[in-house]
Amino acid sequence: MLPSQRHLFEIPREVCYLNSASYSPLPLKTLEAGRTAVGRKGQPWTIDPGFAGRQHERARSAAARLIKAAPDDVALIPAISYGVATVAKALSIPRGSRVIVLENDHSSPVLEWHARAEAQGFVVDTVRQPADGDWTSAVLATIERSGAPPVGLASISSVHWSDGGMIDVDKVQAALRRHGAMFVIDATQSAGVVAMDVTRLDPDAVMFPTYKWLIGPYGRAFLYIAKRHQNGVPLEQTSSGRRNVNSENPVYFGDLAYVDNATRYDMGERDHFITLEMASIGMEMMAEWGAAAVSTRLAMLNERIAGGVRDLKLDMLARDLRAPHILSLGMAGGIPKELIARLAAENIHVALRLGRMRISPHVFNDEADVDRLVAVLTKALRG
């Protein structure tokens, strides 16, 4: 099993950080790269002309590796909301159809469709949060619901951020394909931890940021978009998205045709000399460990917690319904804010999400961390 990687992070022993589904710490290597990059930006005359391009392609390749995509099928974006807006502009949703979203899903894969529904003539169909935690069955039932308008698209997270519920994207894709519908996946809570192969799955789009599970900075994200959608109009009009708009040429607007791959969807001001390299480092580290090794380790830690709190009258999703790296605990009346604060006072950091305690360890956590959580939680709940 992959051992704890705590030595690669600047985390004091007394700190028990179990909140990577919100923000992950940065590795020491990434911190140093960030400091160096700030100095580089302070002396821009030291930056050679090809540096920006090398950074773009390093990050693009690192992101593509995580989902087994070709680098040219990946765009550099700043956030999931940007990626969904880009996809919404590039895809054509049939009038009179449905766009399926998840109840209480994060705002990014949901709100864009609400904003477009009336003007574009489709309806947003929300999959209600299932009482049994089986998100996959709930999504499939919504797709197949008798008498409903045809499905045009599903825009859903692969792991629900609030309860850690896992959506079987293979089963959902198979159902959508039978209906001739499109599939947009927000992989924020799964990229790098849950394996994905877009060449096999063939979704229409997948996007993910780096600041959570990919141990990277805020403000860096990536959009995979299938080749069949690489002929759309980008969200922004940039020189990098065109074949030949170059300030070093005698004629600036040489060829206004778009480039023939996903890089046409790259964000403007993509030359992030500081954070782009930081994002690359985290993604490369995750790829080297491998999703299988990471998920196995995190599943072990969460199972250790689940076993330790089993007698505390806390509810949790069944093991086969939850993601390996997120454990969500609930109780009658909801988890009180005071409990989260009490844990924080003990330097144990978890999150309160929709009335539940969300626990999300990462590779820097170890058995001592989770045993400490169990001990303090047991003391708090048993008085």
C-alpha positions, 0 to 999 in steps of 0.5 A: 500500500502507498505509505503516508506522504506526510514528509513531502508536506509542511504539516506539523505533527499536531495538525490533523488536516482532514479537509482536502475536499475543500482545499489541499495543502501544497507539497514542499516542492510546490511551495518552493516552485511558487517562491521561485516563480514569484521571483521570476515574475519580479524580473521578467527580463529573465524569462525567455520567449519560449517559457510560457509555451513550455509551461502551457504544454507541461500543464496540459500534458499533466492534466491529460495524463490524469484522464488518459486524454490527448493533450490537444484535447485539453484546454487551460481554464481558471475554474469549473464555472468557466469550463461549464460556460465554455461547454454550454456555448459550444454544445447545441441542446435540442429545444424541448429536451431536458438537462439533468443536474443533481440536487445540491450539486455544486453551483458550477455544473448547475447554474449555467443551465438554469441561466440558459434554459428559458432562452434555449427552450430546454428544462432543467431536471433535478435528480433529488438527493436519494434517501438511501444515498444511491445517486447512480440509481437515482440518476438512471431513474431520472434518465429513464422516467416515463413521459418526461421530455427527451434527455438532451444532456446531463451535467453532473459531478462524478462524486457529490461534494456534500455526502461523498456519494459516488456516481457510476459514470460508466452506467450513466454514460451508457444510459445517456448514449441510448437516448442520444444525449450528451454527458458533461462531468465535473470531476472536481472531487474525483480527478487524480483519485478515482481513475477515469479513461476518457478514450473509453468512456467518451464523455462530451466534456470533463473538467477539474481544478487543482486546488483540492485533490490535485494538491495544487493552487487555486485558480487553475483548472482544465477542460477536456472536450471531445473532438466532436465539439472542438469546432465551437466558438470559444467563450473568449476571443484570444490570439492563442485560439487563432491560427496566426495572430502574432505580434512578432509577425509583420501583419498581426491578424494573419489568419483568423481561423480558429486552431483545430483542437481544444486549445481554442478554448484556452482562457485569456491571460493564460501565461500564469508564470507563478501558479501554472507550474505549481499546478503541474507539479501537483498533477505530476505527483498524483499521476506518479502515485496513481489513482489506484494506489491513492484511492486504496490508501484513502479508503483504508483511512476512511474505513478505519474512521467508519469502524471507529465511530460505528457505535456513536449513532452516526449515519454514513453511506454504505461503502459501495455507494460512497467515494473511497476518499470522502466519508460523510457523517450525519446524525439526528438533527444534523451535525452541530456547528459547535462540534466542528468548532470543538474539533478545530480547537483540537487542531482536527480540521473537517468540514460541515456540509449541508448538516453533515460532517465531511471527512476527506483525508489525503496522502499526507494523512496517516493512521495517527490522524484518523485515530485521533479524530475518532478519539476526540469525536467519541469523547465529544459525543459520549460526554 
